[in-house]
């Protein structure tokens, strides 16, 4: 049986999505997955080193990986009302934050890409694991932070205030949903196998929806926040129709993000197709 190295994050949306795939619930796929759960920036860096056959990545990182990886249509995080938030310890504005120190969850995260695309002047960043950013802001170690994942639902408990919803800004700026993270496969796996994996991943999501209680123990095993309502809200926000299939609207959103990043010189240009053909 073929073995493939698969990376994804311990966040509830990913463990929900991949549960069926790695627990043998998709019998038509004769592949053993060796899973590695890491925060998204670690996955970005592992992919840059070509260490993963399949992986969840930030769309920012995908801009640097297009030579070696293709995008899958299933399994990603893309939608509306789900973008990163910029938070601070007191009321402030984006203009006032220019030149100030801002914590980000990784250099190659889409959160940082959106921050840089918003406008110039936000280059003084401190990279922290996403679950440490709120504490850094609350303790005054940084002037603001870009938060993702479960932090969207809990930042007010830390006494923090929202400065800007970067996802909302993106949607108003482009009319597109916000592409946060996608699933990549090495181009060297070949078109036939990549299509089989993409189809199996779609079935894995459908399996999780059809058996919502079955993945719960696995999800809680890895979640940062154990409150059932936080986990449920997280999955509801980041797993949607775009996770099952990007569709034309999702593909256009991805292309728009990459095009804007190319024009700003943030990512290199690439003429290879996004998907396995």
C-alpha positions in Angstrom: 0.0 0.0 0.0 1.3 3.4 -0.9 2.3 5.7 1.9 2.0 9.5 1.7 3.1 12.1 4.2 0.2 14.4 5.1 0.4 17.6 7.1 -2.5 19.5 8.6 -3.2 21.7 11.7 -4.7 20.6 15.0 -7.5 23.1 14.6 -11.0 21.7 14.7 -11.8 22.5 11.1 -8.8 20.4 9.9 -9.3 17.5 12.3 -13.0 17.5 11.3 -12.1 17.5 7.6 -9.3 14.9 7.7 -10.9 12.5 10.3 -12.4 10.2 7.7 -9.4 10.2 5.4 -6.9 9.1 8.0 -9.2 6.8 10.0 -9.8 4.5 7.0 -13.4 5.6 6.4 -12.8 6.0 2.7 -12.2 2.4 1.6 -11.9 3.2 -2.1 -8.5 4.9 -1.5 -5.7 2.4 -1.0 -3.3 4.8 0.6 -1.8 4.9 4.1 -1.5 8.5 5.3 1.3 9.3 7.8 -0.2 12.4 9.4 1.8 15.2 11.0 -0.2 17.8 12.9 1.5 21.2 13.2 0.6 24.9 13.3 0.1 26.3 9.8 3.3 28.3 9.7 5.3 25.1 10.5 3.4 23.4 7.7 4.3 26.3 5.4 8.0 25.9 6.2 7.9 22.1 5.8 6.3 22.4 2.4 9.0 24.9 1.4 11.5 22.2 2.2 9.4 19.8 0.1 9.0 17.4 3.1 5.2 16.8 2.7 3.4 15.0 -0.1 0.1 16.6 0.9 -0.4 19.5 3.2 -2.6 22.3 4.5 -1.0 25.6 3.8 -1.7 29.3 3.9 -2.5 30.8 0.5 0.3 33.2 1.1 2.7 30.2 1.2 1.1 28.7 -1.9 2.4 31.8 -3.7 5.9 30.5 -3.0 5.1 26.8 -3.7 3.5 26.8 -7.1 6.5 25.3 -8.8 6.3 22.1 -6.8 2.7 21.8 -5.6 -0.8 22.0 -7.0 -3.9 23.1 -5.3 -6.7 20.6 -4.4 -10.3 21.7 -4.9 -11.4 20.2 -1.6 -10.4 20.6 2.1 -9.5 24.2 2.3 -10.7 27.2 4.4 -12.3 29.9 2.3 -15.4 31.9 3.0 -17.0 35.1 4.2 -16.9 36.5 7.7 -14.0 34.3 8.6 -10.9 36.4 8.1 -8.2 37.3 10.6 -8.8 40.1 13.1 -6.4 42.9 14.2 -6.8 43.4 17.9 -5.2 45.8 20.4 -5.4 46.5 24.1 -7.1 49.9 23.6 -9.1 51.8 20.9 -6.8 52.6 18.0 -6.8 52.8 14.2 -4.9 51.2 11.4 -3.2 54.5 10.7 -2.0 54.8 14.3 -0.5 51.3 14.0 1.7 52.1 11.1 5.3 51.7 12.2 4.2 49.9 15.4 5.1 46.4 16.4 2.4 43.9 15.4 2.3 40.2 16.3 1.5 37.8 13.5 1.0 34.0 13.4 3.7 33.5 10.8 5.6 35.2 8.0 3.9 33.2 5.3 0.4 33.2 6.8 -2.5 34.6 4.8 -3.1 36.8 7.9 0.2 38.5 7.3 -0.3 38.8 3.6 -3.6 40.5 4.1 -2.0 42.9 6.6 0.7 43.8 4.1 -1.9 44.1 1.2 -4.0 46.5 3.3 -1.4 49.2 3.1 2.3 49.9 3.7 3.9 50.6 7.1 3.2 47.3 8.9 6.6 45.7 8.4 7.6 45.7 12.1 6.2 42.3 13.0 6.8 39.8 15.7 6.2 36.1 14.8 4.4 34.1 17.5 2.4 30.9 17.6 -1.2 31.9 17.0 -2.3 30.8 20.5 0.3 33.2 22.1 -0.7 36.4 20.3 -3.6 37.5 22.5 -1.5 37.2 25.6 1.4 39.2 24.0 -1.1 42.0 23.1 -2.8 42.0 26.6 0.6 42.2 28.3 1.8 45.1 26.1 4.6 43.2 24.5 3.3 44.3 21.1 1.0 47.2 20.0 -1.4 44.9 18.2 -1.8 41.4 17.0 -3.3 39.6 14.0 -5.4 36.7 15.4 -6.8 33.6 13.7 -8.6 30.3 14.4 -10.4 30.0 17.8 -9.0 33.4 18.9 -11.7 35.1 16.9 -14.2 33.9 19.5 -12.3 34.5 22.7 -10.3 37.8 22.3 -12.8 39.8 24.2 -12.2 37.6 27.2 -8.7 38.9 27.2 -9.9 42.5 27.3 -8.9 43.2 23.7 -10.6 45.3 21.2 -11.0 44.8 17.4 -9.2 47.3 15.2 -10.0 45.8 11.9 -11.6 42.6 10.4 -9.1 41.9 7.6 -11.6 39.5 6.0 -14.3 42.1 5.9 -11.8 44.6 4.4 -10.9 42.0 1.7 -14.5 41.3 0.9 -15.4 44.9 0.5 -12.2 45.6 -1.5 -12.6 42.7 -3.9 -16.1 41.3 -3.7 -14.5 37.9 -3.2 -14.6 35.5 -0.2 -11.4 35.3 1.7 -9.0 32.5 0.8 -7.3 31.5 4.1 -5.8 28.1 3.6 -5.8 25.4 1.0 -4.6 21.8 0.5 -1.7 21.1 -1.7 -0.3 18.0 -3.4 3.1 17.5 -4.9 3.0 17.8 -8.7 5.2 14.7 -8.8 2.4 12.5 -7.5 0.8 12.7 -10.9 -2.6 13.9 -12.1 -4.4 10.6 -11.7 -3.4 10.1 -8.0 -4.0 13.7 -7.2 -7.5 13.6 -8.6 -8.2 10.4 -6.5 -7.0 12.1 -3.4 -9.0 15.2 -4.0 -12.2 13.0 -4.5 -11.4 11.1 -1.3 -10.9 14.3 0.7 -14.3 15.5 -0.5 -15.8 12.2 0.7 -14.0 12.6 4.1 -15.8 15.9 4.6 -19.1 14.4 3.7 -18.4 11.5 6.1 -17.8 14.0 8.9 -21.0 15.8 8.2 -22.9 12.5 8.0 -21.4 11.3 11.3 -20.9 14.5 13.3 -20.4 12.9 16.7 -17.8 10.3 15.6 -14.9 12.8 15.1 -15.5 14.6 18.4 -12.9 12.8 20.5 -10.3 13.2 17.8 -11.1 16.9 17.4 -10.9 17.5 21.2 -7.7 15.6 21.5 -5.9 18.3 19.4 -8.0 21.5 20.0 -6.6 24.5 21.8 -10.1 25.4 23.1 -12.1 22.5 24.6 -15.4 24.3 25.0 -17.9 22.5 22.8 -19.6 25.7 21.6 -16.2 27.2 20.6 -15.3 24.0 18.7 -18.7 24.0 17.0 -18.5 27.7 16.0 -15.0 27.1 14.7 -16.1 24.2 12.4 -19.2 26.0 11.3 -17.1 29.1 10.3 -14.2 27.4 8.5 -15.9 24.3 6.9 -18.4 25.2 4.3 -19.4 24.6 0.7 -16.0 26.0 -0.4 -14.3 23.2 1.6 -16.2 20.6 -0.4 -15.3 22.2 -3.7 -13.8 25.6 -4.3 -16.0 26.2 -7.3 -15.6 29.1 -9.7 -16.1 31.8 -7.0 -13.5 30.2 -4.8 -11.0 29.9 -7.6 -11.5 33.5 -8.6 -10.8 34.5 -5.0 -7.6 32.6 -4.9 -6.4 34.0 -8.2 -7.3 37.6 -7.0 -5.2 37.1 -3.8 -2.2 35.7 -5.7 -2.4 38.4 -8.4 -2.4 41.2 -5.9 0.5 39.7 -4.0 2.4 39.3 -7.3 1.8 42.9 -8.2 3.1 44.1 -4.8 6.2 41.9 -5.2 5.3 39.8 -2.2 5.4 36.5 -4.0 7.2 35.4 -7.2 5.3 35.2 -10.5 4.4 31.7 -11.8 2.7 30.6 -15.0 2.1 27.0 -14.1 -1.6 25.9 -13.6 -3.0 26.0 -10.1 -4.5 22.5 -10.4 -3.4 19.1 -11.7 -4.3 18.9 -15.3 
